[in-house]
Amino acid sequence: MFRSHFVCGLTAVAMPILAATPVRAEFLAGDVLLNNFAGANIEQIAADGTLTQTFTGTGQFWVGASLTPEGNLVTVYRNIGSIVAGVNVLLPDGTEQTTFSFTNANPGDVAVFADGTIAVSAANYDRVDRYSPTGTPLGFIKTLGMDAPGGVAIGPDDTLWVANRSSFDLSHMAQDGTDLGGFPLPFSPGDVVVDPTDATLWVSDKDSGLLYHYSTAGVSLGSFPTGVSGDFQGLGIGSDGTLYVTGIGSSAILRYASDGTLLGSLPIDSPATPFRLTVVPVPEPAALVIAGIGLLGLAAVCRRASCRA
């Protein structure tokens, strides 16, 4: 779950191959960045289903995938039997740019605000922790009644939506913690994304495989079954509103139109333990002007999304 704020992969200079696994060293619009939980990696999967790179780094269990305003990849990790968790920031070529740790036995997801502030959901503490891009703690934010926050998403207006698994609701907050008014849900949510086409919300039912559509005021706009069984916390959305879904135990990422029409699938490489994902967006016009490039020279502009035990 993210917004497009940055330009990445705009150079035509050849990048070195850093490992035996595929390395493309850039993010392109339509790429899926899939968090493999037990594999402690993120797979970069092209729109045609090709595995173009596998990102690895610090930590034993990876639980989220996001993008910074500069176009770098962010994930949160956990460690077996430890209350020490942390964040990895990786360059598009796979280099670990930054890693920092903190006390949090059960982080659930990660999102990045427009100024680079990193938001990490902390299920055990019923809050969302904030960190600077280099790991300086910036305090936490929460809403009344927040219980076991999991999936997080930052919308185009730079506000945060949080899926609360145990309180069965969505929280909506400003970066400073101001409560902007969430709403209750009739199920335990796994993940949430903001639709870039109309600013509505899509929320996964963690236990049933159903995908629900809501207005920001909490008005139901419908739902449809996705075929995801088990832990449904992998939810992403493309710039055109195409929905990408998966869950722990799934062998593929399914693509749906907003009316529930199945558009196809993308394979998941082994180890197939998919948890959360995000989709690299099409660039915004403002970003192209700032970069001083034309559409024909575009390689990618990336934003958070969402992205998503």
C-alpha positions as CSV (number, residue, x, y, z in Angstrom):
1,M,0.0,0.0,0.0
2,F,1.7,3.2,-1.1
3,R,1.6,6.5,-2.9
4,S,3.8,7.4,-5.8
5,H,6.3,10.1,-4.7
6,F,9.5,9.1,-6.2
7,V,11.3,8.1,-9.4
8,C,13.5,5.0,-9.5
9,G,15.2,3.0,-12.2
10,L,15.5,5.9,-14.5
11,T,19.1,5.4,-15.7
12,A,20.0,3.5,-18.7
13,V,23.4,2.6,-17.3
14,A,24.0,-1.2,-17.0
15,M,23.9,-2.5,-13.5
16,P,26.3,-5.3,-12.3
17,I,25.0,-8.7,-11.5
18,L,25.5,-9.2,-7.8
19,A,24.4,-12.8,-7.3
20,A,23.6,-16.0,-9.1
21,T,19.8,-15.3,-8.6
22,P,18.1,-13.0,-11.1
23,V,18.9,-9.3,-10.5
24,R,17.3,-6.5,-12.5
25,A,18.4,-3.7,-10.2
26,E,15.3,-1.5,-10.8
27,F,11.6,-1.4,-10.0
28,L,9.2,-1.1,-12.9
29,A,5.5,-0.2,-12.8
30,G,3.5,-3.4,-12.4
31,D,6.2,-5.3,-10.5
32,V,4.9,-7.2,-7.5
33,L,7.1,-7.3,-4.4
34,L,6.1,-10.3,-2.4
35,N,7.1,-10.9,1.2
36,N,8.0,-14.6,1.8
37,F,7.4,-15.0,5.5
38,A,9.5,-18.1,6.4
39,G,11.8,-17.6,3.5
40,A,13.0,-14.3,5.0
41,N,13.0,-12.7,1.5
42,I,11.1,-10.5,-0.9
43,E,10.5,-11.7,-4.4
44,Q,10.3,-9.2,-7.2
45,I,7.9,-10.6,-9.8
46,A,7.5,-8.9,-13.1
47,A,4.0,-8.3,-14.6
48,D,4.5,-11.3,-16.9
49,G,5.2,-13.6,-13.9
50,T,9.0,-13.7,-14.3
51,L,11.0,-13.8,-11.0
52,T,13.5,-10.9,-11.6
53,Q,15.2,-10.7,-8.2
54,T,15.1,-12.1,-4.6
55,F,15.9,-9.7,-1.8
56,T,17.5,-11.1,1.4
57,G,19.0,-9.6,4.5
58,T,18.7,-9.4,8.3
59,G,16.1,-11.3,10.3
60,Q,14.5,-14.7,10.3
61,F,10.9,-13.9,9.4
62,W,9.9,-11.1,7.1
63,V,6.4,-9.6,7.5
64,G,5.9,-6.7,5.2
65,A,6.9,-4.9,1.9
66,S,6.9,-1.2,1.2
67,L,8.7,1.5,-0.7
68,T,10.4,4.7,0.4
69,P,9.9,8.1,-1.3
70,E,13.4,7.5,-2.8
71,G,12.4,4.2,-4.3
72,N,14.0,1.8,-1.9
73,L,12.5,-1.4,-0.6
74,V,11.5,-1.6,3.1
75,T,10.6,-4.7,5.1
76,V,10.1,-5.6,8.8
77,Y,11.6,-8.7,10.3
78,R,11.0,-10.9,13.4
79,N,13.4,-13.4,15.1
80,I,12.5,-16.8,16.5
81,G,12.0,-16.7,20.3
82,S,13.1,-13.1,20.5
83,I,11.6,-9.8,21.3
84,V,14.1,-8.1,19.0
85,A,12.7,-7.2,15.6
86,G,13.7,-4.6,13.1
87,V,13.6,-2.9,9.7
88,N,15.6,-3.5,6.6
89,V,15.9,-0.9,3.8
90,L,17.3,-2.4,0.5
91,L,18.4,-0.7,-2.7
92,P,16.8,-1.9,-5.9
93,D,20.0,-3.9,-6.7
94,G,19.6,-5.9,-3.5
95,T,22.2,-4.1,-1.4
96,E,21.1,-3.7,2.3
97,Q,21.3,0.1,2.7
98,T,20.1,0.3,6.3
99,T,19.0,-2.1,9.0
100,F,18.0,-1.2,12.6
101,S,16.4,-3.1,15.4
102,F,13.9,-2.4,18.2
103,T,11.9,-4.3,20.9
104,N,8.8,-5.7,19.2
105,A,8.1,-9.4,19.4
106,N,5.3,-9.2,16.8
107,P,5.5,-6.5,14.2
108,G,2.8,-7.0,11.5
109,D,3.4,-4.6,8.6
110,V,5.3,-1.5,7.4
111,A,4.3,1.7,5.6
112,V,6.2,4.9,4.7
113,F,4.9,8.4,5.0
114,A,5.8,11.1,2.3
115,D,8.6,12.5,4.5
116,G,10.2,9.1,4.8
117,T,8.9,8.3,8.3
118,I,8.5,4.5,8.7
119,A,5.4,3.2,10.4
120,V,5.4,-0.3,11.9
121,S,2.3,-2.0,13.3
122,A,3.0,-3.5,16.7
123,A,0.4,-6.2,17.5
124,N,1.6,-7.0,21.0
125,Y,1.5,-3.3,22.0
126,D,-1.7,-2.3,20.2
127,R,-0.1,0.6,18.5
128,V,1.9,1.8,15.4
129,D,5.5,2.8,16.1
130,R,7.2,5.4,14.0
131,Y,10.9,5.6,13.1
132,S,13.1,8.0,11.1
133,P,14.6,6.6,7.9
134,T,17.8,5.8,9.9
135,G,16.0,4.1,12.8
136,T,15.6,6.9,15.3
137,P,12.4,6.2,17.4
138,L,9.8,8.9,16.9
139,G,7.2,7.6,19.3
140,F,4.0,5.7,18.7
141,I,0.4,6.5,17.6
142,K,-2.8,4.6,18.3
143,T,-6.6,5.0,18.4
144,L,-9.0,4.1,21.3
145,G,-9.7,0.4,21.3
146,M,-7.0,-0.5,18.8
147,D,-6.3,-4.2,19.3
148,A,-3.7,-6.3,17.4
149,P,-3.0,-4.0,14.5
150,G,-1.7,-5.8,11.4
151,G,-1.9,-4.5,7.9
152,V,-1.2,-0.8,7.3
153,A,-1.7,1.4,4.3
154,I,-0.9,5.1,3.6
155,G,-3.2,6.8,1.2
156,P,-2.6,9.5,-1.4
157,D,-3.5,12.1,1.3
158,D,-0.6,10.8,3.4
159,T,-2.9,9.4,6.2
160,L,-2.6,6.0,7.7
161,W,-5.2,3.2,7.7
162,V,-4.7,0.2,10.1
163,A,-6.4,-3.2,10.0
164,N,-7.0,-4.3,13.6
165,R,-7.4,-8.0,13.8
166,S,-8.7,-8.5,17.3
167,S,-10.9,-5.4,17.6
168,F,-12.5,-6.1,14.1
169,D,-12.1,-2.5,12.8
170,L,-10.1,-0.1,10.7
171,S,-8.3,2.8,12.4
172,H,-7.6,6.0,10.4
173,M,-4.9,8.4,11.7
174,A,-2.7,11.3,10.7
175,Q,1.0,10.9,11.0
176,D,1.0,12.8,14.3
177,G,-1.6,10.4,15.7
178,T,-4.7,12.5,15.3
179,D,-7.7,10.2,15.1
180,L,-9.5,10.7,11.8
181,G,-12.3,8.3,12.4
182,G,-12.2,4.6,11.5
183,F,-15.1,2.2,11.4
184,P,-16.1,-1.4,12.6
185,L,-15.9,-4.5,10.4
186,P,-18.0,-7.7,10.6
187,F,-14.8,-9.8,10.4
188,S,-11.1,-9.9,11.4
189,P,-9.2,-8.0,8.8
190,G,-5.9,-9.2,7.4
191,D,-4.8,-6.3,5.3
192,V,-6.0,-3.0,3.8
193,V,-5.2,-1.0,0.7
194,V,-6.3,2.4,-0.6
195,D,-7.6,2.3,-4.2
196,P,-5.7,4.9,-6.2
197,T,-8.5,5.3,-8.7
198,D,-11.1,6.6,-6.2
199,A,-9.6,6.6,-2.7
200,T,-11.9,3.8,-1.5
201,L,-10.7,0.9,0.7
202,W,-10.2,-2.8,0.1
203,V,-10.0,-5.0,3.1
204,S,-9.2,-8.8,3.3
205,D,-11.1,-11.1,5.6
206,K,-8.2,-12.9,7.3
207,D,-10.1,-16.1,7.8
208,S,-12.7,-16.5,4.9
209,G,-10.9,-15.5,1.7
210,L,-13.4,-12.8,1.0
211,L,-12.3,-9.3,-0.2
212,Y,-14.5,-6.4,1.0
213,H,-14.8,-2.9,-0.5
214,Y,-15.7,0.2,1.6
215,S,-16.0,3.9,1.3
216,T,-13.8,5.9,3.7
217,A,-16.9,6.5,5.8
218,G,-17.4,2.7,6.3
219,V,-20.2,2.2,3.8
220,S,-20.1,-1.2,2.2
221,L,-19.5,-1.2,-1.5
222,G,-19.6,-5.0,-2.0
223,S,-17.4,-8.0,-1.7
224,F,-16.3,-11.1,-3.6
225,P,-14.6,-14.4,-2.9
226,T,-10.9,-14.7,-3.9
227,G,-10.2,-18.4,-3.5
228,V,-7.5,-17.6,-1.0
229,S,-7.7,-20.1,1.8
230,G,-6.2,-19.9,5.3
231,D,-4.4,-16.7,6.4
232,F,-5.5,-14.0,3.9
233,Q,-3.1,-11.1,4.6
234,G,-1.5,-10.7,1.2
235,L,-3.3,-7.8,-0.5
236,G,-2.0,-5.2,-3.0
237,I,-3.4,-2.9,-5.6
238,G,-2.1,-1.5,-8.9
239,S,-2.4,2.0,-10.2
240,D,-5.3,1.0,-12.4
241,G,-7.2,-0.6,-9.5
242,T,-6.2,-4.2,-10.3
243,L,-6.2,-6.2,-7.0
244,Y,-3.5,-8.7,-6.2
245,V,-4.2,-11.3,-3.5
246,T,-2.5,-14.3,-1.8
247,G,-2.2,-16.0,1.5
248,I,0.1,-18.2,3.5
249,G,0.1,-21.6,1.8
250,S,-0.9,-20.2,-1.6
251,S,1.1,-21.2,-4.6
252,A,0.2,-18.1,-6.7
253,I,-0.8,-14.5,-6.6
254,L,-4.3,-14.0,-8.1
255,R,-5.2,-10.8,-10.0
256,Y,-8.8,-9.5,-9.9
257,A,-10.7,-6.6,-11.4
258,S,-12.7,-4.5,-9.0
259,D,-15.9,-6.3,-10.0
260,G,-14.4,-9.7,-8.9
261,T,-13.4,-10.9,-12.4
262,L,-10.3,-13.1,-12.3
263,L,-7.7,-11.6,-14.6
264,G,-5.0,-14.2,-14.2
265,S,-2.2,-15.3,-11.8
266,L,1.5,-15.0,-11.1
267,P,3.5,-17.9,-9.8
268,I,5.3,-17.9,-6.5
269,D,8.8,-19.3,-6.3
270,S,9.9,-21.7,-3.5
271,P,9.8,-21.3,-0.5
272,A,6.1,-20.5,-1.1
273,T,5.2,-18.9,2.2
274,P,3.6,-15.7,0.9
275,F,2.5,-13.1,3.6
276,R,2.2,-9.5,2.4
277,L,2.8,-7.8,-0.9
278,T,2.9,-4.5,-2.6
279,V,2.7,-3.4,-6.3
280,V,4.9,-0.8,-8.0
281,P,2.7,1.9,-9.4
282,V,2.7,3.9,-12.6
283,P,4.3,7.3,-12.1
284,E,2.4,10.4,-11.2
285,P,2.8,13.3,-13.7
286,A,4.3,15.6,-11.0
287,A,7.1,13.1,-10.4
288,L,7.9,13.1,-14.1
289,V,8.2,16.9,-14.2
290,I,10.4,16.9,-11.2
291,A,12.6,14.3,-12.7
292,G,12.9,16.2,-15.9
293,I,12.1,13.2,-18.1
294,G,9.6,12.3,-20.8
295,L,7.3,9.3,-20.8
296,L,9.4,7.5,-23.3
297,G,12.4,7.6,-21.0
298,L,10.5,6.4,-18.0
299,A,11.6,3.2,-16.2
300,A,9.7,3.4,-12.9
301,V,8.2,5.4,-10.2
302,C,7.4,3.5,-7.0
303,R,5.0,4.0,-4.1
304,R,3.8,2.3,-0.9
305,A,1.0,0.2,-0.7
306,S,0.7,-2.0,0.9
307,C,1.0,-3.6,1.1
308,R,0.7,-6.6,4.1
309,A,0.8,-13.3,10.9
